[in-house]
Amino acid sequence: MRCVIARFPFDLVKSEVVAKMKGVKPEPVTGEYVIIGRHHYPVKQVGEVITRQDRRDFSAGEVTRALTRLGFTCRPAPGTEPAPIERNAVETAAAQLGGAPEQG
């Protein structure tokens, strides 16, 4: 798959990414991460390994988009996922229409 990271084009293949990350010890996850095999790698670490560029040259979003398109599972930083708002169907529809549900 062709992608652009830090203004440079790359042809990435999922199996090649897996091969490059084999034997690389994952750093502690503090931000967005990708699951490769049984390991959780920070996306910036993976980006640095597969592009051989300094991680300051690209954003986590660029690498996340590329890895997601390749079929890897990417996740946001731990603890940053918003809590789901539980609503029933009537409350959801009312919120979308800008009104309050009728009390009955």
C-alpha positions in Angstrom: 0.0 0.0 0.0 1.3 3.4 -0.9 1.2 6.1 1.8 2.9 9.3 2.7 4.5 9.8 6.1 6.3 13.1 6.9 6.0 14.1 3.2 7.9 11.0 2.0 6.1 8.2 0.0 6.3 4.6 1.3 5.1 1.3 -0.1 4.1 -0.6 3.0 3.1 -4.3 3.2 1.6 -5.7 6.4 3.9 -8.8 6.4 7.0 -6.5 6.0 5.9 -4.3 8.9 5.5 -7.5 11.1 8.9 -8.7 10.0 10.6 -5.3 10.8 9.0 -5.3 14.3 10.0 -8.8 15.1 12.5 -8.8 17.9 11.9 -5.1 18.7 11.1 -4.6 22.4 8.0 -2.5 22.8 8.4 0.8 24.7 6.0 1.7 27.4 2.7 2.8 25.9 1.8 6.4 26.8 -0.1 7.5 23.7 -1.7 5.9 20.7 -0.6 2.3 20.2 -0.8 -0.5 17.6 -1.2 -4.2 18.2 1.3 -6.3 16.2 1.2 -9.9 17.1 0.9 -10.2 20.9 2.7 -6.9 21.5 1.4 -3.3 22.0 3.8 -0.8 20.4 3.5 3.0 20.5 2.7 4.1 16.9 5.6 6.6 17.0 8.0 3.7 17.7 6.6 1.6 14.8 6.8 4.7 12.5 10.4 5.2 13.4 11.3 1.6 12.7 9.4 1.3 9.4 10.4 4.7 8.0 13.8 5.1 9.5 13.0 8.7 10.2 13.2 10.6 13.5 9.8 10.4 15.3 9.7 14.2 15.5 9.3 14.3 11.7 5.8 12.7 11.6 2.7 12.6 13.7 1.1 9.7 15.4 -2.0 10.3 13.2 -0.1 9.7 10.0 1.3 6.4 11.2 -2.0 5.3 12.7 -3.9 6.0 9.4 -1.3 4.0 7.5 -1.3 1.1 9.9 -5.1 1.0 10.1 -5.3 0.9 6.3 -2.9 -2.1 6.3 -5.2 -3.9 8.7 -3.5 -3.4 12.1 -5.6 -2.7 15.2 -4.7 0.8 16.5 -6.0 2.2 19.8 -6.0 5.6 21.4 -3.9 6.4 24.5 -5.0 4.4 27.6 -7.6 6.4 29.6 -8.5 8.8 26.9 -11.5 7.0 25.5 -14.7 8.9 26.3 -17.2 7.1 28.5 -20.2 6.0 26.4 -23.4 7.8 27.0 -26.2 5.4 27.6 -29.5 6.5 26.1 -32.6 4.7 24.9 -33.8 5.1 21.3 -36.3 7.9 22.2 -33.7 9.9 24.0 -31.2 9.5 21.2 -33.7 10.6 18.6 -34.8 13.5 20.7 -31.2 14.6 21.2 -30.5 14.4 17.5 -33.6 16.5 16.7 -32.8 19.0 19.4 -35.8 18.4 21.7 -36.5 16.6 24.9 -38.4 13.3 25.0 -42.0 13.5 26.0 -42.8 12.3 29.5 -45.7 9.9 29.6 
